[in-house]
Amino acid sequence: MKALPIFIALVASSLTACDNNYQSVLQAEKACEDWASQGVVFTLEPTGYLESIEYKGATTNRFCEKKEIQYIGYAFNRPNNDKPVFADELIKLRGGAKPTKKFRW
């Protein structure tokens, strides 16, 4: 009879180990941001109001969004050239992004 509670505890711990469950919102957010930073890097060229502040930076083809009790990591395909991506083009690319990874807390 003592084996049953031990068995249940082992099964429950193995199920939680398979999920991307984090201890806090901050840990889930950091894990998602770390994942997003490992995407394909490209240069972002400013357009519109960003031109007025002379913004030019780099970003990746991954990003995170907070949804209910999780962060969802999205990824999108970018054009196969080394040309910079303009801000308005980035909005279109992000619109076609697919959910790739979940970071729950």
Secondary structure by P-SEA (a helix, b strand, c coil): caaaaaaaaaaaaaaaaaccccccaaaaaaaaaaaaaacbbbbbbbcccccccccccccccccccccccbbbbbbbbcccccccccaaaaaaaaaaccccccccc
